[in-house]
C-alpha cells in the first residue's frame, strides 16, 4: 500500500470512528432523556340532592339521579399521599371547583405526572357536605373519605367522589328545676316526667337529695309538659307546659306544708 492510499484509509477510518461515536452518544442521550411513563389522575366531583339519589348500576357504575344545583364556585379540597415505596405524587393537594354541567352542579380536574405506584386521595370535608367516595375498577378501594388507587404509570385514573348536603342537626337544650316545700325543704325522690306533646315521647327522672332534677339533650322547638308525682305528696297542680327554645333551668315546683303543691314558680 502506497503512502497516499494509507493516508486515505487512515482518514476514512478516523472519520468513521468519529461518526460512530457521535451516533452512540446521541443514542445514549436519547435513552437518558426518556422519562418514565406517568399517569393522569382525574378527580370527578358530583353533588347529589341526597344520598338516596346515588344510583349504582349492575356493573358498579355510580350516577346521580338528582343533582344539587346552584353550587357553582364551591371548592372541594383533596390530599394525596404515596403508599409504601411509591414515588412522591406530583402534588399533595388538589382542588376541584364546582361548575354548572349537565343537569346540575359538578366539577372535575386532572393532574398529570403520577408514576407507577399506589396513592391515597382523601377529601377534606367542606362545610355543609358529606363525602361519599365511589371507587370504580379493580385498582381502586375506599375507606372513610378516601380512595386508594394504584396506577401503572400510564393512561388515566378516574376517581369519583359524590357529595350530599348534611342533614340539619336539631338543636338541644337542658330542662331542669327544683322541688321544695314552702319552708324551703328539698323534696327528694319526686318523679318528674317530661313529655313531647307532638310525638308523645317521654323522659322520666327523680329529684335528688336537694330536690333537683335535670333532663339533658332535649330537642328544641317543641312543646313539652313537665309532670311531677310522688307517694309522699299530693298535687293540686302537678303539670307545667313549656315551649322549649333554649335551656330552661327554673322549672320549679313548691309544695306547701300540708303536702299540697302550690302553683309552679314562674
C-alpha positions in Angstrom: 0.0 0.0 0.0 1.5 3.3 -1.0 1.6 6.3 1.3 -1.4 8.0 -0.4 -3.6 5.0 0.0 -2.6 4.5 3.6 -3.3 8.2 4.3 -6.8 8.0 2.8 -7.5 4.7 4.7 -6.5 6.4 7.9 -8.6 9.5 7.3 -11.7 7.4 6.4 -11.3 5.2 9.4 -10.9 8.2 11.7 -14.0 9.9 10.3 -16.0 6.7 10.5 -15.0 6.4 14.2 -16.0 9.9 14.9 -19.4 9.4 13.3 -19.9 6.2 15.2 -19.0 7.8 18.5 -21.5 10.6 17.7 -24.2 8.2 17.0 -23.6 6.2 20.1 -23.5 9.5 22.1 -26.8 10.6 20.6 -28.4 7.3 21.2 -27.2 7.3 24.8 -28.5 10.8 25.3 -31.9 9.8 23.9 -32.1 6.9 26.3 -31.2 9.1 29.2 -33.7 11.7 28.2 -36.6 9.3 28.0 -38.7 9.9 31.1 -40.6 7.1 32.9 -44.2 6.9 31.8 -46.7 8.7 34.0 -50.5 8.6 34.5 -53.0 11.4 34.7 -55.2 11.4 37.8 -58.7 12.9 37.4 -60.9 13.7 40.4 -64.6 13.9 39.5 -66.9 15.6 41.9 -70.7 15.1 41.7 -73.2 16.9 44.0 -76.4 14.9 44.7 -79.5 16.2 46.3 -79.4 13.3 48.8 -77.7 10.0 49.4 -80.8 8.2 48.1 -80.2 9.8 44.7 -76.9 7.9 44.2 -77.7 5.1 41.8 -75.4 2.1 41.4 -75.8 0.1 38.2 -75.3 -3.7 38.0 -71.8 -3.1 36.6 -70.9 -1.0 39.7 -71.0 2.4 37.9 -72.4 5.2 40.1 -74.6 8.0 38.8 -76.7 10.7 40.4 -80.4 10.8 39.8 -80.9 14.3 41.0 -78.0 16.7 41.3 -77.7 19.6 43.6 -78.0 23.0 41.8 -76.6 26.4 42.5 -73.2 25.3 43.9 -71.0 27.0 41.3 -67.8 28.2 42.7 -67.7 25.8 45.7 -64.2 24.4 46.2 -63.6 20.9 47.4 -60.0 20.1 48.5 -58.2 16.7 48.4 -54.9 15.5 49.8 -52.7 12.9 48.0 -50.3 10.6 49.8 -47.9 8.0 48.4 -48.2 4.5 49.9 -45.2 2.3 50.7 -42.3 2.7 48.2 -44.4 4.6 45.7 -42.7 7.8 44.4 -43.9 11.1 45.8 -47.0 12.4 44.0 -46.5 15.5 41.7 -48.7 17.4 44.2 -50.0 16.7 47.7 -53.1 18.9 47.3 -55.7 19.0 44.6 -58.7 21.5 44.4 -61.9 20.9 42.5 -64.1 23.9 41.7 -67.7 23.2 41.1 -69.2 24.4 37.8 -72.6 24.0 36.1 -72.6 21.0 33.8 -75.5 18.9 32.5 -78.5 18.8 34.8 -76.8 20.1 37.9 -73.6 21.2 39.7 -70.5 19.1 39.3 -66.8 19.5 38.5 -63.5 17.7 37.8 -59.8 18.4 37.5 -56.9 16.4 36.1 -53.4 16.3 37.5 -50.6 14.7 35.4 -47.3 13.1 36.4 -48.3 10.2 38.6 -45.7 7.5 38.3 -46.4 3.8 38.8 -47.4 3.3 42.4 -50.2 3.5 45.0 -51.7 6.7 46.2 -54.3 7.6 48.8 -56.6 10.5 47.8 -58.7 11.9 50.7 -61.4 14.6 50.6 -61.2 17.3 53.2 -64.8 17.8 54.2 -66.4 21.1 53.0 -68.7 22.7 55.5 -72.3 21.6 55.0 -71.5 18.5 52.9 -70.9 14.8 53.5 -68.3 13.0 51.3 -69.2 9.6 49.6 -66.2 8.2 47.6 -67.2 5.7 44.9 -64.3 3.5 43.8 -64.7 2.1 40.3 -62.3 -0.5 38.9 -60.1 -3.2 40.3 -57.3 -0.7 41.1 -59.4 1.3 43.5 -60.7 0.8 47.0 -62.3 3.2 49.5 -62.2 3.7 53.3 -63.7 6.7 55.1 -63.4 9.8 52.9 -60.5 8.3 50.9 -59.9 6.3 47.7 -56.7 4.3 47.3 -55.7 4.0 43.7 -52.9 2.0 42.1 -51.5 3.4 38.8 -49.2 1.6 36.3 -47.8 5.0 35.3 -49.8 5.2 32.0 -53.2 6.3 30.9 -55.7 8.0 33.1 -57.2 7.0 36.5 -60.6 8.5 37.3 -61.6 8.9 40.9 -65.3 9.6 41.6 -66.4 11.4 44.8 -70.1 12.2 45.5 -71.3 14.8 48.0 -74.7 15.3 49.6 -75.8 18.1 51.9 -75.6 17.3 55.6 -78.9 16.8 57.3 -79.5 19.7 59.7 -78.7 18.8 63.3 -81.5 19.6 65.7 -80.5 21.9 68.5 -80.9 20.6 72.0 -81.4 22.2 75.4 -81.4 21.3 79.1 -84.6 21.3 81.2 -84.0 21.5 85.0 -85.6 22.7 88.2 -86.1 22.1 91.9 -88.9 21.0 94.1 -89.2 22.3 97.7 -91.9 23.0 100.2 -92.9 26.4 101.5 -90.3 26.2 104.2 -87.6 25.6 101.6 -87.1 22.0 102.4 -86.0 19.9 99.5 -88.4 17.3 98.1 -86.3 14.3 97.2 -87.3 11.2 95.2 -90.1 13.0 93.4 -90.8 11.6 90.0 -90.6 14.1 87.1 -91.8 13.2 83.6 -91.0 15.3 80.5 -93.3 14.6 77.6 -93.1 15.9 74.0 -96.7 16.9 73.2 -96.2 16.4 69.5 -94.7 12.9 69.5 -95.8 11.6 72.8 -92.3 10.6 73.7 -91.5 10.8 77.4 -88.4 11.0 79.7 -88.6 10.3 83.4 -86.2 11.1 86.3 -86.3 11.7 90.0 -85.2 14.6 92.2 -82.0 14.1 94.1 -81.4 14.8 97.8 -81.5 18.6 97.1 -84.8 18.3 95.3 -83.2 19.0 91.9 -83.9 17.2 88.5 -82.3 17.6 85.1 -83.2 16.5 81.5 -80.3 16.9 79.0 -80.2 17.0 75.2 -83.8 17.7 74.8 -84.7 18.8 71.2 -85.7 22.4 71.0 -88.6 23.9 69.0 -91.4 21.8 70.6 -93.9 22.0 73.3 -93.4 19.8 76.4 -95.3 19.1 79.6 -93.5 18.6 82.9 -95.4 16.4 85.4 -94.5 15.7 89.0 -95.7 12.8 91.2 -94.8 11.2 94.5 -96.2 8.8 97.1 -95.1 11.3 99.7 -97.0 14.3 98.3 -100.4 15.1 96.9 -100.6 17.6 94.0 -103.2 20.2 93.3 -101.4 21.3 90.2 -98.8 18.9 89.1 -98.1 19.8 85.5 -96.5 22.7 83.6 -96.4 23.2 79.8 -93.4 24.8 78.2 -92.3 25.8 74.7 -88.6 24.8 74.7 -86.4 27.2 72.7 -83.3 27.2 74.9 -82.0 26.0 78.2 -84.7 26.1 80.9 -83.2 26.0 84.4 -86.1 27.3 86.6 -88.9 24.8 86.0 -89.5 24.7 89.8 -92.4 23.5 91.9 -93.2 24.3 95.5 -95.2 22.1 98.0 -97.0 23.6 100.9 -96.6 22.3 104.5 -99.8 20.2 104.2 -98.2 18.3 101.2 -100.3 20.1 98.6 -98.4 21.5 95.6 -98.9 25.3 95.0 -98.7 26.7 91.5 -95.2 26.3 90.0 -92.8 29.2 90.3 -92.5 31.3 87.1 
